Amino acid sequence: MSRHDARLWIRGGSGSSGAGGEGAVAANGIRTQEDGSYLAGGVTQWFADNGEIWAVDTTAFGSDERGGYFAYAAPFPHLARFLRSAIKAIRTFAPEGVIEVEFGATGLMDTGFPGEVRSMRTPALSDRVSVRATATTWMPERRNELLLRFWNALLDAYGVRPAASLEDFERVAAVQLSRNDEED
């Protein structure tokens, strides 16, 4: 994997990446804190020994004077693009075989899910969610179904009614998912 390919991150810029014998890592959205430490908006790691790609994105949550909230319109367009790119990257090294994908979120208990108006927030009922799927072919329909399952798992964690359809999910999460790979 080249240094350029190591820039497989969920979103953002202002990053750094590098490749080595054990794989490649990319960090983006890097900000210097007052104490001189660094905070990254996201980190992606590709492991050469097993071909796994792990990514963490901290930008899906926001905060204001009322506390933390899940910024639901922020992550899903980026997650959809990342999922497609990550699968393409894996297929460059392993053209065949099963690929397992897992989406998860943790630290939900101290956050709320925004309502239709800014003053409405539903507190989380559970601290974490996770969905996973395995497939040999990850066409848009399968990727979109997993994203919808993740969305509904997040809604369930906040006690919010799940999306009844992919179209409902796209409307609320402010994402337009591709129906074929040429659209991406």
N, C-alpha and C positions, 0 to 999 in steps of 0.2 A: 504494500500500500504506500503510495507516495505521500509526501508532506501535504500536497494539495488535497488529496482524498481524506486526510485526517481532519479537515475542516467540516466534518459531517456533524453539524450542531443543529439544535432545534431552532434557534433563532438568534439574531443579533449580530454584532460585530465587535470591534475593539477586543480582539482576541489574540490568542497565541496557540500554536500547535506544534507538534513534533512527533517523529516516528523513531522507534528504536527496535531492539531485538524482540521485545515482548509485545509490541503492537504500536499503537499510536494514541495520542491524547490531544484533545482540543478543549480550550476554555474560552468562553466568550463573555461579553458584557462585563469585563473586568473593571472594577472600581477600587480606588485606594480609599481606605477608611481613615478616620482622623488619627487612629493609633499607628498608622503605617502598614497595617495588614491589608490584604486584598480580599475582595468579595467578587465572586463570579456569578453571573446570571445563569450560566449553564456550563456543564462539563460533559464531554463525550469521550468514551474510551473504547477503542477497538482492541480486542485481545487476539494476538496472532495464533496462540496455541489452539484455541477452539472456535475462532471466528465470531465470537459474540461481540455485540455492540451494546454498550450500556450508555444511557444518557440521563442526565439530571437537569431539570429546568426549574429555577426558583422564581421565575417571573410570573407564574400563574396566580400569585397571591399579591394582594395590595393591602394597604392599611390607611386609615384615616383616623380622625378623632374618636370614632366609635370602635376602633379595633381592626382586626384583620378580616379580610373577605376573600373569597375565591373569585378571581377576575375571569369569569367563565368565557367571555368573548375573546380573551387574549390567547390562550394556548392552542385551541383546536386547529386553526388554519396551519399553524407551524407544526403541530403534531402530525397532521395529514401529510404534509410535504416531507417531514423527517422520516416517517414510516416508509414512504415510497423510496426515498433515497437510501435508507439503511438496507432495505431489502435488495435494491440494486447493487449496493456495495457488497453485501454478503454473496450475491449470485456471481460476482466477478471472481470470487475465490472458490465457491462451491456451486457450480451450475445446477446441481440436482440435490434432492434430499429435502428433509423436513426442516422448516424454520419455525421456531417458537417465538412468539411476540408476547410481551407482557407490558401492560400499562398499569401504573399505580400512582397513588397520591397518599402522602402521610402528613401528620401534623394538622389534621382538619379540626380537631376539637376546639381550638382557640380561634376559629374563623366562623364566618357566617356566609350564607348564600344570598346575594342581592335579590331583592324583589323587583317588582315593576317600577317602584319609585325608590329613590335613594335612601329614604328613611326606613324602608322595610328590609329586614335581614332575618333569615332563618338560621338559627345556630345548628352546628353539626351535631349529629347523634352518635357518630362513630369517628374514630381517629384516622382510619385508613381504609382505602379501597384498592382492589386489584382485580384485573381481568387478564386472562391469557388465552391464547389460541395457538394451535399448531396447524400447519398446512404445508403442502409441497408447492402449491401455486397460490401466490398472493396477488390476485387480480384486484382491481378497484372495488368490486362488490364485497369481497372478503375483508379488505382493509376497512372499508366504510362500516361494515357490520361490527367489526371490533371497536372502532371509534364510537359507534352508537352504544355498544354495550358498556364501554368505559364511561361515557356521558351519563347513562342511566344508573350506573353504579355510584357515580358521584352524587347524582340527584337523590338516590336512596340514602346515602350517607347524611344528607341534610334533611331527609324526610319530605322531599319535594316529589311530586308526581312525575314519573318517567315520561320521556318523549314517546309518543305512540308510533312515530314513523321517522325515517331518515330525514324527510323534509322538515318535520317539526324540529328535530335536532339542529339541522343546518340554519334554520331561521333564528332560533334562540341563541345558539352558540356563535352566530355570525361567521359561519364557514360555508363555503361552496365546495363540496367534495366532487372530485372528478368521477365520471362514470366510465371513463376509459383512460388508458395511460397516455394517450396523445394530448389530453387536455392539460396535463400538469406542466 
